[in-house]
């Protein structure tokens, strides 16, 4: 079973496009788009479990140059 989530990313001023490009290079990322609003990039990710998904956000996305803050939003299908 795959756990899917949206990752909301706040980027440093002027770095959203570079952040989105870098995020797309992460294997578990399905898509990453530059947006307008409180978050600069919204990515969709999938992983084998929540621990792996959290690790992607903290270790892979959170450590990218230009990333200021992330918010993980797991997708719940009821």
KABEL-V372031 format. One record per pair of residues at least 12 apart in sequence whose ideal C-beta (glycine too) atoms are under 8 Angstrom apart, sorted by sequence separation. I is the first residue (numbers start at 0). J is the second residue. If there is no record, write none. Layout:
BEGIN
<<I,J> <I,J>>
END
This chain:
BEGIN
<<19,31> <30,42> <31,43> <44,56> <19,32> <29,42> <30,43> <56,69> <8,22> <19,33> <28,42> <29,43> <28,43> <29,44> <56,71> <6,22> <28,44> <29,45> <16,33> <27,44> <15,33> <22,40> <27,45> <42,60> <53,71> <23,42> <25,44> <27,46> <52,71> <22,42> <18,39> <19,40> <52,73> <18,40> <19,42> <15,39> <27,51> <49,73> <15,40> <27,52> <28,55> <9,37> <27,55> <9,38> <10,39> <8,38> <9,39> <10,40> <25,55> <7,38> <8,39> <8,40> <27,59> <38,70> <7,40> <8,41> <7,41> <8,42> <25,59> <6,41> <25,60> <5,41> <6,42> <5,42> <6,43> <5,43> <6,44> <22,60> <4,43> <5,44> <3,43> <4,44> <3,44> <4,45> <22,63> <3,45> <21,63> <2,45> <21,64> <1,45> <2,46> <21,65> <1,46> <2,47> <18,63> <1,47> <2,48> <18,64> <0,47> <2,49> <17,64> <18,65> <4,52> <17,65> <18,66> <2,51> <6,55> <2,52> <6,56> <14,64> <15,65> <14,65> <8,60> <6,60> <11,65> <10,65> <11,66> <10,66> <11,67> <9,66> <10,67> <8,66> <9,67> <9,68> <8,68> <9,69> <8,69> <7,69> <8,70> <6,69> <7,70> <6,70> <6,71> <7,72> <5,71> <6,72> <4,71> <5,72> <4,72> <4,73> <5,74> <3,73> <4,74> <2,73> <3,74>>
END
